[in-house]
């Protein structure tokens, strides 16, 4: 080799084995090199025994997948570019034309939007059920039902469902169908629980997804999602759909999530405690009709949370009295200084956003007042409480 470029590209130096550090190595590749033709033809990636192409896994992505499976109590994990892509991947892996999907009426909005538009265009129908009423789920299950989404706690309004009872409804329906029929699967959006508040598979669910954008990352600077299951056949369905869609995640993004995992339980606990304190304080403020947080007595599903969960996340929502206008609520949000206006949650900075709940539901919203959701970050609780206090007069102006 005489050319400098050839010498650099094909340089013979290889660093010695045995390097050990706290952080896993970051491997980035599209092309994966094989030692010979036999390896090129036979090397397998689906069981993580080898590497074939960057989209199919690297040591870095395999490491995060194994750790996410452990966090959620599962055995198999697939990484995707966002939480929403994890929802879409589950739907596309398990649903076919003519199937029906059931979604809780308080589910994550983009989950419902994907069903309303893309799935509907592909001949997959959807219906919404009341997640606080297992009998409503039972009544809406039909012969075409193939997938039931679950969410704990519900998006924005944070109702905590009886997951065991909802899963039991599906299991009862499967028992009635017999072995020859396609069974109904349950998929849980476990972003709120993050594998810390409860073990999704102990609740009996088949598949659990998360937006790793939230707690596993913790930095508000990366987008990623995961799909976890204990069933190898279900995992292979997800994995092959994932392959055909060409979904991939960046090695640098995986590095950030792996780093975030080291402090996730500490951050979850700290934000949980701060959120409970602020939610309890807001309950007694003028103009507040109700505070929605699963750990608060009186919040919908509190008894379910008390029985099944070990912790709660960083979210609480405030329903204001009906006499307070949306203009006043917006002025309250604008007046906040530490709580910034923005989407997402579980990052270091506290956030808030007003929501028009009736426009998001197919069933009536029982409250007449407006709602603001708060996401508590890692600031000092006293400072956050002072921020809320200085902004509250805008509600009564």
C-alpha positions as CSV (number, residue, x, y, z in Angstrom):
1,X,0.0,0.0,0.0
2,X,1.7,3.2,-1.2
3,X,-1.2,5.6,-1.3
4,X,-1.7,7.6,2.0
5,X,-5.5,7.3,1.7
6,X,-5.3,3.6,1.2
7,X,-3.0,3.2,4.2
8,X,-5.4,5.2,6.4
9,X,-8.5,3.4,5.3
10,X,-6.9,0.0,5.6
11,X,-4.6,0.7,8.6
12,X,-3.6,-2.5,10.3
13,X,-3.6,-1.2,13.8
14,X,-6.2,-2.7,16.2
15,X,-6.4,-1.6,19.8
16,X,-5.8,-4.3,22.4
17,X,-8.8,-6.0,24.0
18,X,-9.4,-5.6,27.7
19,X,-10.4,-1.9,27.9
20,X,-13.1,-1.5,30.6
21,X,-14.9,1.7,31.5
22,X,-18.2,2.8,33.1
23,X,-19.8,4.0,29.8
24,X,-20.4,1.4,27.1
25,X,-18.6,1.9,23.8
26,X,-20.4,3.8,21.1
27,X,-20.4,1.8,17.9
28,X,-21.6,3.5,14.7
29,X,-22.0,1.7,11.4
30,X,-24.0,1.2,8.4
31,X,-21.6,-1.3,6.8
32,X,-20.6,-4.2,9.0
33,X,-17.5,-6.1,7.8
34,X,-17.4,-9.9,7.7
35,X,-14.2,-12.1,7.9
36,X,-15.2,-14.4,5.0
37,X,-18.0,-15.2,2.6
38,X,-19.4,-18.0,4.9
39,X,-19.9,-15.4,7.7
40,X,-21.5,-13.0,5.3
41,X,-24.0,-15.6,4.3
42,X,-24.7,-17.2,7.8
43,X,-24.2,-14.5,10.4
44,X,-27.4,-13.9,12.4
45,X,-28.7,-10.7,14.0
46,X,-32.2,-11.6,15.0
47,X,-31.0,-13.4,18.2
48,X,-28.2,-10.9,18.8
49,X,-25.6,-13.6,18.1
50,X,-23.9,-11.5,15.4
51,X,-24.0,-8.3,13.3
52,X,-24.9,-7.9,9.7
53,X,-25.9,-4.3,9.0
54,X,-26.2,-1.1,11.1
55,X,-30.0,-1.1,11.0
56,X,-30.1,-4.5,12.5
57,X,-28.0,-3.7,15.6
58,X,-24.6,-2.8,17.0
59,X,-23.0,-3.6,20.3
60,X,-24.3,-0.2,21.5
61,X,-28.0,-0.8,20.5
62,X,-28.0,-4.4,21.7
63,X,-26.8,-3.1,25.1
64,X,-29.6,-0.6,25.5
65,X,-32.2,-3.1,24.3
66,X,-31.1,-5.6,26.9
67,X,-31.1,-3.0,29.7
68,X,-34.6,-1.8,28.7
69,X,-35.9,-5.3,28.7
70,X,-34.6,-5.7,32.2
71,X,-36.1,-2.4,33.4
72,X,-39.6,-3.4,32.3
73,X,-39.3,-7.1,33.3
74,X,-39.4,-8.3,29.8
75,X,-37.1,-10.5,27.7
76,X,-36.9,-8.9,24.3
77,X,-36.7,-5.2,23.2
78,X,-36.7,-3.3,19.9
79,X,-35.5,0.3,19.6
80,X,-37.2,2.9,17.4
81,X,-36.7,6.6,16.7
82,X,-39.5,7.9,19.0
83,X,-42.3,6.9,21.3
84,X,-44.9,7.5,18.6
85,X,-42.9,5.3,16.2
86,X,-43.1,2.6,18.9
87,X,-46.9,2.9,18.9
88,X,-47.1,2.8,15.1
89,X,-44.7,-0.2,15.0
90,X,-46.9,-2.2,17.4
91,X,-50.0,-1.4,15.4
92,X,-48.4,-2.4,12.1
93,X,-46.8,-5.5,13.4
94,X,-50.0,-7.0,14.8
95,X,-52.9,-5.6,12.8
96,X,-54.2,-6.5,9.4
97,X,-57.0,-5.2,7.1
98,X,-60.3,-5.9,8.6
99,X,-59.0,-6.0,12.2
100,X,-60.3,-3.7,14.9
101,X,-58.3,-1.7,17.5
102,X,-59.6,-0.6,20.8
103,X,-58.0,2.5,22.4
104,X,-58.7,4.2,25.8
105,X,-60.5,7.5,25.3
106,X,-57.8,9.3,27.4
107,X,-54.9,7.8,25.4
108,X,-51.9,9.8,24.1
109,X,-53.3,12.0,21.3
110,X,-51.0,10.9,18.5
111,X,-51.8,7.3,19.2
112,X,-55.5,8.1,18.4
113,X,-54.5,10.2,15.4
114,X,-52.5,7.4,13.8
115,X,-55.5,5.1,14.2
116,X,-57.9,7.7,12.9
117,X,-55.9,8.4,9.7
118,X,-53.3,5.8,8.7
119,X,-54.9,2.7,10.2
120,X,-58.3,3.7,8.9
121,X,-56.9,4.2,5.4
122,X,-55.5,0.7,5.6
123,X,-58.9,-0.8,6.4
124,X,-58.3,-1.2,10.2
125,X,-61.1,0.1,12.3
126,X,-60.9,1.6,15.8
127,X,-63.1,2.3,18.7
128,X,-62.6,4.1,22.0
129,X,-63.5,2.7,25.4
130,X,-63.7,4.1,28.9
131,X,-60.5,2.9,30.7
132,X,-62.1,3.4,34.1
133,X,-64.9,1.0,33.2
134,X,-63.8,-2.6,32.3
135,X,-67.4,-3.4,31.5
136,X,-67.3,-0.8,28.7
137,X,-64.2,-2.5,27.3
138,X,-66.0,-5.9,27.5
139,X,-69.0,-4.5,25.7
140,X,-67.0,-3.0,22.9
141,X,-64.9,-6.1,22.1
142,X,-66.1,-7.8,19.0
143,X,-65.0,-10.7,16.7
144,X,-62.7,-8.4,14.7
145,X,-60.9,-7.0,17.8
146,X,-57.2,-7.9,17.6
147,X,-55.4,-5.3,19.8
148,X,-56.3,-3.4,22.9
149,X,-54.2,-0.4,23.9
150,X,-53.8,0.4,27.6
151,X,-52.3,3.5,29.2
152,X,-51.5,4.1,32.9
153,X,-51.9,6.8,33.8
154,X,-54.1,8.4,31.1
155,X,-52.6,11.1,29.0
156,X,-53.2,14.7,30.3
157,X,-56.0,13.8,32.7
158,X,-54.0,11.1,34.6
159,X,-56.8,8.7,35.4
160,X,-55.3,5.5,36.7
161,X,-57.1,2.4,35.3
162,X,-57.6,-1.0,36.8
163,X,-55.0,-2.7,34.5
164,X,-55.6,-6.1,36.0
165,X,-59.3,-5.9,35.3
166,X,-58.9,-4.6,31.8
167,X,-56.4,-7.4,31.0
168,X,-58.8,-9.9,32.5
169,X,-61.5,-8.8,30.1
170,X,-59.2,-9.5,27.1
171,X,-58.1,-12.9,28.6
172,X,-61.7,-13.9,29.1
173,X,-62.5,-13.0,25.5
174,X,-59.5,-15.0,24.3
175,X,-60.6,-18.0,26.3
176,X,-64.0,-17.8,24.6
177,X,-62.5,-17.7,21.1
178,X,-60.6,-20.9,21.5
179,X,-57.2,-22.0,20.1
180,X,-58.1,-21.7,16.5
181,X,-58.8,-18.0,16.5
182,X,-56.4,-15.1,16.3
183,X,-56.2,-13.9,19.9
184,X,-56.5,-10.3,21.1
185,X,-53.3,-8.7,22.3
186,X,-52.8,-6.1,24.9
187,X,-50.3,-3.3,24.5
188,X,-49.4,-0.8,27.2
189,X,-48.1,2.7,26.8
190,X,-45.8,2.5,29.9
191,X,-44.0,5.9,29.4
192,X,-45.5,7.2,32.6
193,X,-44.5,4.2,34.7
194,X,-41.1,3.8,33.0
195,X,-40.7,0.3,34.4
196,X,-40.3,1.9,37.9
197,X,-43.8,2.5,39.1
198,X,-44.9,-1.1,38.3
199,X,-43.9,-4.1,36.3
200,X,-46.2,-4.2,33.2
201,X,-45.9,-7.9,32.7
202,X,-47.0,-8.6,36.2
203,X,-50.2,-6.9,35.2
204,X,-50.6,-9.5,32.4
205,X,-49.9,-7.3,29.4
206,X,-48.5,-8.8,26.2
207,X,-46.4,-5.8,25.0
208,X,-45.1,-2.7,26.6
209,X,-43.8,0.4,24.8
210,X,-42.1,3.5,26.1
211,X,-41.0,6.9,24.9
212,X,-37.4,6.8,25.9
213,X,-37.5,10.5,25.2
214,X,-38.9,10.9,28.7
215,X,-37.4,9.2,31.8
216,X,-34.7,6.9,30.3
217,X,-33.1,9.9,28.6
218,X,-33.9,12.5,31.2
219,X,-32.1,15.3,29.3
220,X,-34.9,16.7,27.1
221,X,-32.4,16.3,24.2
222,X,-33.0,13.0,22.5
223,X,-35.9,11.2,20.8
224,X,-36.3,7.4,21.0
225,X,-38.8,4.6,21.8
226,X,-38.8,1.0,22.7
227,X,-41.1,-2.1,22.4
228,X,-40.6,-4.8,25.0
229,X,-42.3,-8.2,25.4
230,X,-41.7,-11.6,27.1
231,X,-43.0,-13.6,24.2
232,X,-40.4,-14.5,21.5
233,X,-43.0,-15.0,18.8
234,X,-44.5,-11.5,19.4
235,X,-41.0,-10.1,19.5
236,X,-40.2,-11.6,16.1
237,X,-43.3,-10.1,14.6
238,X,-42.2,-6.7,15.8
239,X,-38.6,-7.2,14.8
240,X,-39.4,-8.3,11.2
241,X,-41.8,-5.4,10.8
242,X,-39.1,-3.1,12.2
243,X,-36.6,-4.5,9.7
244,X,-39.0,-4.0,6.7
245,X,-39.7,-0.5,7.7
246,X,-36.0,0.3,7.9
247,X,-36.3,1.9,11.4
248,X,-33.0,2.7,13.0
249,X,-31.6,4.8,15.9
250,X,-28.4,6.8,16.1
251,X,-25.5,5.4,18.1
252,X,-25.0,8.8,19.6
253,X,-28.6,8.9,20.7
254,X,-28.3,5.5,22.3
255,X,-25.3,6.7,24.1
256,X,-27.3,9.5,25.7
257,X,-30.1,7.2,26.8
258,X,-27.6,4.7,28.2
259,X,-26.1,7.5,30.2
260,X,-29.5,8.6,31.4
261,X,-30.4,5.1,32.7
262,X,-27.7,5.4,35.4
263,X,-29.7,8.1,37.2
264,X,-33.2,7.2,36.1
265,X,-34.5,5.7,39.4
266,X,-33.0,8.6,41.4
267,X,-34.6,11.2,39.1
268,X,-37.9,9.4,39.0
269,X,-38.0,9.3,42.8
270,X,-37.0,12.9,43.2
271,X,-39.5,14.2,40.7
272,X,-42.2,11.9,42.1
273,X,-41.8,13.4,45.6
274,X,-41.6,17.0,44.3
275,X,-44.7,16.5,42.2
276,X,-46.8,15.1,45.1
277,X,-45.8,18.1,47.2
278,X,-46.8,20.6,44.6
279,X,-50.0,18.8,43.6
280,X,-51.1,18.7,47.2
281,X,-50.3,22.4,47.6
282,X,-52.2,23.4,44.5
283,X,-55.3,21.5,45.8
284,X,-55.8,24.3,48.4
285,X,-55.4,27.3,46.1
286,X,-58.1,29.7,45.1
287,X,-59.7,29.0,41.7
288,X,-58.7,25.3,41.7
289,X,-61.5,22.9,41.3
290,X,-59.5,19.6,41.3
291,X,-55.9,18.4,41.0
292,X,-55.4,15.2,39.0
293,X,-52.6,13.0,40.2
294,X,-52.9,9.2,40.9
295,X,-51.3,9.4,44.3
296,X,-53.9,12.0,45.5
297,X,-57.0,10.7,47.2
298,X,-60.0,11.7,45.2
299,X,-58.1,11.6,41.9
300,X,-59.8,9.1,39.4
301,X,-58.3,5.6,39.9
302,X,-56.4,6.5,43.1
303,X,-57.4,3.1,44.6
304,X,-56.0,1.3,41.6
305,X,-52.8,3.2,41.8
306,X,-52.5,2.5,45.6
307,X,-53.0,-1.3,45.0
308,X,-50.7,-1.7,41.9
309,X,-48.1,0.9,41.8
310,X,-44.9,1.8,43.8
311,X,-44.4,5.3,42.6
312,X,-45.8,8.1,40.4
313,X,-44.3,10.2,37.7
314,X,-43.6,13.9,37.5
315,X,-47.0,15.0,36.1
316,X,-50.1,16.6,37.6
317,X,-53.0,18.4,36.1
318,X,-55.1,21.2,37.5
319,X,-58.7,21.7,36.7
320,X,-59.8,25.3,37.4
321,X,-63.2,26.5,38.5
322,X,-65.7,27.0,35.7
323,X,-65.9,30.8,36.3
324,X,-62.2,31.2,35.3
325,X,-61.9,31.9,31.5
326,X,-59.4,30.4,29.1
327,X,-57.9,33.9,28.8
328,X,-57.2,34.0,32.5
329,X,-55.7,30.5,32.4
330,X,-53.5,31.5,29.5
331,X,-52.4,34.6,31.4
332,X,-51.5,32.4,34.4
333,X,-49.4,30.2,32.2
334,X,-47.7,33.2,30.6
335,X,-46.8,34.6,34.0
336,X,-45.0,31.5,35.1
337,X,-41.2,31.9,35.0
338,X,-39.7,28.6,36.1
339,X,-42.4,26.5,34.6
340,X,-41.8,27.0,30.9
341,X,-44.3,26.4,28.1
342,X,-43.4,23.3,26.1
343,X,-44.3,19.7,25.2
344,X,-42.9,16.5,26.6
345,X,-41.8,15.9,30.3
346,X,-39.4,14.1,32.6
347,X,-36.5,16.4,31.7
348,X,-34.6,18.7,34.1
349,X,-36.8,21.8,33.4
350,X,-40.4,22.1,34.6
351,X,-43.1,22.6,32.0
352,X,-46.7,23.5,31.7
353,X,-49.3,23.6,28.9
354,X,-53.1,24.3,28.8
355,X,-55.3,21.7,27.1
356,X,-58.8,21.7,25.6
357,X,-59.8,18.3,27.0
358,X,-63.3,18.1,25.4
359,X,-61.8,18.4,21.9
360,X,-59.7,15.4,22.7
361,X,-62.4,13.0,23.8
362,X,-65.3,11.1,22.3
363,X,-67.1,10.9,25.6
364,X,-68.2,14.0,27.6
365,X,-65.6,15.6,29.9
366,X,-67.3,16.1,33.2
367,X,-65.5,19.3,34.3
368,X,-66.6,22.7,33.1
369,X,-63.3,24.4,33.9
370,X,-60.1,24.6,31.9
371,X,-57.1,22.4,32.5
372,X,-53.3,22.9,32.7
373,X,-50.9,20.0,32.9
374,X,-47.6,20.5,34.8
375,X,-44.4,18.5,34.4
376,X,-42.1,18.9,37.4
377,X,-38.4,19.1,36.7
378,X,-35.4,19.0,39.0
379,X,-35.6,22.6,40.3
380,X,-36.0,23.2,44.1
381,X,-39.5,22.5,45.2
382,X,-39.7,25.8,47.2
383,X,-38.7,27.8,44.0
384,X,-41.4,26.0,41.9
385,X,-44.0,26.6,44.6
386,X,-43.1,30.3,44.7
387,X,-43.4,30.5,40.9
388,X,-46.9,29.0,41.0
389,X,-47.8,31.4,43.9
390,X,-46.7,34.5,42.0
391,X,-48.7,33.5,38.9
392,X,-51.9,32.5,40.6
393,X,-53.3,36.1,40.9
394,X,-53.6,36.1,37.1
395,X,-56.4,33.6,37.4
396,X,-58.5,36.0,39.5
397,X,-57.6,39.2,37.6
